[in-house]
């Protein structure tokens, strides 16, 4: 099931719009999103960072414990943190 929000209408422009959404190349898809997560070294902050990273978001993780931030970056993959 596809959900299209703010669709520009019918015709060739709409077709290209839908194709970019389906391919994940549209600017509004999660592939081009970044999230800032505070408290990412434990608890809800860590779970939130992992969840968004799994959905291909770029994660900016903040926390007080540098060793745990390094472990999180290793787990997620440094290119997405």
N, C-alpha and C positions, 0 to 999 in steps of 0.2 A: 504494500500500500504506500503510495507516495502522497506526501503532504506538500502543497505548494502555497506559500504565503506571498502576498504582494505580487502576484503573477501579472506581467505586463499586458496580458490579453491573448489574442489569437494570432496565428500566422507564423512566419519564419522567426521573428524575434522571440516569440513565446517558446517555439521549439528549441532554439538555442539556449534559452533560459532554463528549460526543463532538463536539457542534456547536461548543462554545467552542474545542476543540482545533483543529478544522478551519478555523475562522475566524481563528485566531491571537489570540483574546481571552482565552484561559485564562492564569492567572498563571504557569504553568510553561513557557510558550512563550518563545522567545528575544526576542520583542517587549518583554518586561518585564525583561530581564536587563541587567546592567551588569558590565563587566570592567575591571580595573585592569591596565594594561600598562606595565611598566617598560622602559626602554631603547627607547622607541618612536621615537627619531629615526633609527635605522638597523638594518639586519640583521634578525634574527629578531623583535625587538620591533616594528619597523615592519610587517613582514609579518603578524605576529599581530594588530596593531591593524587593519590593512586587512581581513584575513579576517573578523574578528568584526564590523566595521562593515558589511561586505557582507552579513552574515547578520542585519542589523538590530539588533545589540546596541548599547547605549550604551557608548562607550569613554572611559575616563579614562586619558589618555596622559601618561606621565612621561618626561622625558629631559633631558640637560644642555644641549642646543642649542635655544634659544628660536626661532631662525629656522626650524629644521627642524620644530619642533612646530607652528609657524604654518602651514608648508607642508602638513603632515599634516592639520591641522584643515581647511584649505581643500580638500584632496583628498577627505577623508571627508565633509565637510559639517559645519559648525559645530554644527548642532542635535543631532548624535549624538556630539559630543566634549565 
